[in-house]
Amino acid sequence: MVKQQNDEELLRFYMKSLDNKIRYEEEIHKLRNKSKELEAIYYQEEARDYARHPKKMFKEFGVKGHFAVLLHSVVASGETEKELKENIAKVIPENKRTWVYNFKS
C-alpha cells in the first residue's frame, strides 16, 4: 500500500506543470498504466489543469455553481455540489466517474 501511495504522489508531481509533463512523459505513461487508481489520478490531474481556464472565465462572467471536468471538457454542472453529483451520475459512465475533476465557481 505504501508503494501505491508513493506512485500517486509521484504521478501528481509529474503532472503538476507542463514542464514536468514533458520531462516525465515516459514515466507518466508507465505510472498511469499500472492501475485503475493511477489512471484515474492521471485524468483528474489533466482535468484539474484544464479547469483553470473555465474557472477563471466563469468568475469573470459571474457564472456561479459547481462544475465537473472530464479531460478537457466541462461535462456537468449543478447549483449545489449534491446536484452536480446527481448530474454526473446521469451523464458520465460509472467506470469513468473517478476521472472527473470538480470545481466551484
Buried (B, 14 or more C-beta within 10 A) or exposed (E): EEEEEEBBEBBBEBBBEEEBBEEBEEBBEEBBEEEEEBBBBBBBBBBBBBBEEBBEEBEEEEEEBBBBBBBEEBBBBBEEEEBBBEBBEEEBEEEBBBBBBBBEB
